[in-house]
């Protein structure tokens, strides 16, 4: 019996060079079947690892590859990488087969938060206990403390592509936004910290229903496509509020307004724009957290020594990263 062929080293997306032969394992993140002008089928794959994603094009053996390359699968890809000035970066794929566990390290394919989930969960519990208003603290305990909703929220991704698009990403993003809101609430007068922190922790809770990761890859669920994550989040929080006895209506409105307005503008998907100090603060910190999360995503995809990224839609421009040695020297000088 033939022995399985092992991969000696992982070829990461960020390190691929024009004309390079490729023989490595990627995660399939998307698969699209298309037709050539002559009616024959071909496939476009989005292949990814911890450093980024690259398009793969399959011209031959389409049915066989489609049967293997389901989203979320780890596949071994043989082909040739090309960086075309017009069409961008892609791999012309020759063969694809499911990768065995001896052929790759899961950590090379799947992104993860920089802080262990257990540490973030402990920080979440500590932050919830600082909320003094009893109805708000009860709301947070019911939704995020324990139970099926809390478990889903703690493992869900924060986005499909742009920031924290990985397991536990929603916990990471929501916690960082709430911690930022908590810190800034002490800086500006007139802000109800308990309302702002509660709204920050719950602002994206609709994503547990809007995203589906059951197939391995992150995609919008039917509910996400039909209803949207903001209405889904509003409904879940509103329903829980109604189950808490004597929940003050004014406080309920304040928190629900944060959920509904956190995208900031109508054209960005918010049914209403921020009309309170607390909602404005959550929107600003949420936007900042998402943008800085995009910098993290982009930096992972840069080759060693590379300082500038290409154009990125999330930033509407390119990102610059000073060499680490220079950044350290500047901090030392300061």
N, C-alpha and C positions, 0 to 999 in steps of 0.2 A: 504494500500500500504506500502511495506517495505520502511523504511527510509535508505538512503545511509549510508554505514559504513565509518566513518572518520578515517584517520590515525592519531594516537596520536602523533607520532614522526617519523621523517625521519630516516631510516637506511641507512647511507652513505656507499658507496663502500669501502672507506678507513678503516671503522670501523668493517667490517665483520670479523668474527672469525670462525675457523674450526668447523664444526658441527652445526653451528647456523641455526635455522629456520628463513626464510626470508618472510616478508610480508610488502612490501613497493613499492613505485612507482619509476620507472626508465624511462629514455628516450631510445627508441630503436635506436641504431646508425647503426647497420648492421644486415642483416638477410641472412642466407645461408641455402638452403635446400640440404641435403646430403642423402646418402643411407647406410644402414647397409649392412653387408656381405650377409644377407638373402634377400636383395632387398627392405626391408621396409624403408620408409623415416624417417628421423629425422631432427631437426632444430638446428642450432647454431645461437645464438643471441649475439650481443654485446650490453650490457646494461650499461648505464652510468648515472652519475649525475655530479654535480659540482666538486666532488673530484676525479673522475676517471672513469674507465670502468672495467667491469667484463664479462666473457663469461657466457652465459646461454645455457643450453642444454635441448631440449624438445624431449622426447622419445614418448609420447602419445598425442593424440589429435592434431597431427601435422597440419592438414588442418585447424582446427578451430583457432589455434594459428597464423598460417601464415596469415589468413584473418584479424587478429586484429593487429599483431605486425609489421606494416609497418614502415620503417625507418623514424624517426622524431616523432613517436607517443609516448605519455606518457602512460605507461601501468602499471597496478598493478600486481606484480609478487609474487606468493607464491611458495616456494620451500625450498631447503636446500643448504647452502653454504659449499663447501669443499675446503681445501687447500692441494692438493695432491703434494707430493714431485716430482713426475714424470710429471704429467699433469698440474700442476699449479692451479690457482684459478678459480673456476667455481661454478655456481648455477645449481643444478638439478631442473628444473622447473616443477611444478605440474600443476598450472593453470595460465592463463594470461587473463586479460580483460582490455579494455580501461579505463583509469582513468578519473573520472569526475573532474571538477574544484575544487570541495570541498575536494578532496583527496590529494592534493599536492600543494606546492608553486613552481611556475615556476622558481624562483631564486635558488631553490635547485637542479634543473636539468640542467639549461643552464648556461654555463660559460660566463663571460663578462669581458671586460677590467677593470683594476683597476681605470682608469680615465674616467669620464663621456664623451661620444662622443662629446657633445657640447663644452667641454673644449678642447678636442683634435682638433676639427674643428677650434676653435679660434686660437690655436697655429699654425695650418697649414696655415691659412690665414696670420698670422703675419710673418711666415717664408717665404712664397712666396713673400711678399712685400720687403724682404731684398735682393732678387735677382735683381741685377742692370742691367744685360744684357737684353735689352727690348724684344728681340725675345724669350729668355728663359722664361721670366716672362709671356709673352703672351701665350706661350705653356702651362705653368702650369695653367694659368687662364682657358684656353680652356678645358683642360683635367680634372682638379681637382677643379676648382673654382665653377662651377654650371653646371647643365644639367644632362642628363641621365647617362653619363659615370661617372661623379663625384659622383652621388648618389649611383651608384652600387659600386664604389671603396670604398666609406666610410662605407658601411655596409658589405662588403665581408670579409670572413675569410682569414687569412694569410697562412693557411696550412690545411691539412686534419686531421693530428694527432699531429705532434711534437711540434709546437709552435703557440700560438695565434690562435688556431683552433676554433674560435667562431666569432659571429657577431661583426663587427667593428675591427676584429683582423688585417686586412690589413692596415687600417688607423693607428692603434696603432704601428704596426711594421714599416711601411714605415716612419712615422713621427719620431720615435725614431732613426732609421738609419740616416735619414737626419739631425736630430739635432746633432747626434754624428759626422757625417761627417763635418757639419758646424764648430763644436768646434775644430776638429782635423785639419781642413784646415788651421787654424791660427797657428798651431804648426809646420807644415812642410813647408818649402819653395817650391815654384814652382807649387803649386796646384791652379788651377782655381776654386775658391770656387763656383761660379755660376754654372759652368758645373757639379761639383761634387754634389751639393745640388739638382740640377734638376734631375740628374741621380739617386740619392738616392730616391727621391720621386716617380720616375716613374719606378724604376727597376723591380717591381713586378706587374705592371699594367695588364700584361697578365693573372693574376689570376682571374680577373673578368669574363673572358671568359673560363678559364680552369676549374673552380670549379662550381658545381651546388648544390645549397642548396634549390631548389624548393620543394623537398620532406621532408624538415626538417633537415635531416642528410647531412653532407658535403660529396660530392663525386665528382669524376672527370666527367666533361661533355664529350660529344662525341668529341668536339674540343680539349679539354685537352688531351684526350687519343690519338687522331689522329695527332695533331700538336705540343702539348706541350706549356707550359706557356711562355717560352722565345720567340719562334717565334711569338706567338700571341701578346705578348707585343711589340716586335719590329715592327710588322706590324701596330699596332694601333698608336704608337708614330710616325713612319715614315709617315703614312698617314696624321697625323695632322700637322707635320712639312711642308709637301708639300702644305698645304692649307694656310700657313702663308707667306705673300709676302716678298720676298728677305731674306729669312732665310739663314744665312751664312752656306755654305756647311761644312766648317771645324768644326763649332760648332755642326752642325747636326751629323756629324760623331762621334764627341767626346761623345755626349749623347747616341747615338745609340750603340756605342761600350760598354758603361756601361751596357745597357740593355742586350746585347748579352753575356757579359763576367762575369756577377755578380755571377755565381755559381763557378767561379774560375778555374775549371779544365774540360777538355773534358769529362772525365769519370763521372763527376757530372752533365752533361747535358749542359754545356756551348758550343755553337758552336765555340767560340774562347776563348782564355785565356786573362786575363787582360794585356794590353800592354801600358797603360798610368798610370800616377800617380793617376789621378782621378778614373779610373776604379779599380785600386788596392785598393785605400782607401775605395771605396764603397763596394767592395767584402769583405774586412776584417771586416768592421763594420757590414755589413749584416750578416756575419757568426757569429760574436760575439752576435748580437741581437737575432739570432735564437737559439744559444746555451743557452744564459741566459733565453730566453723564455721557453726552455725545463726545466731548473731548476724550473721556476715558476710552470709549469705543474706538475712536479714530486712532488714538495713540497705540493701541494694541496692534493695529494693522500696519504700522510703519516699520520699514526695515531698519536694522541697526544703523545708526548714524544719520537717518533721515529726519529732517526738522520740519518740513512742510508737507501737509496733506494735499490731496487734490480737492476740487470743489465738493462740498458736502451740503446736501439739501437742508439738513437740520440747522446748520449754521449760516446758510445762504452765503457761503464763502469758504475759504481755506482755513486751516488751523496751523498754528506755529508752536513748536515745542523746542525750547532752548535745550542744548545738550546738558545732560545731568551734571556733568562736571562744572559747567559754567554756573548753573543754578546754585549748586552747593557753594561755589566760591563766592557768589554774590551774597548768599545768606551769611557766610562766615565774615565777609567784610562789613556787613551791616551790624 
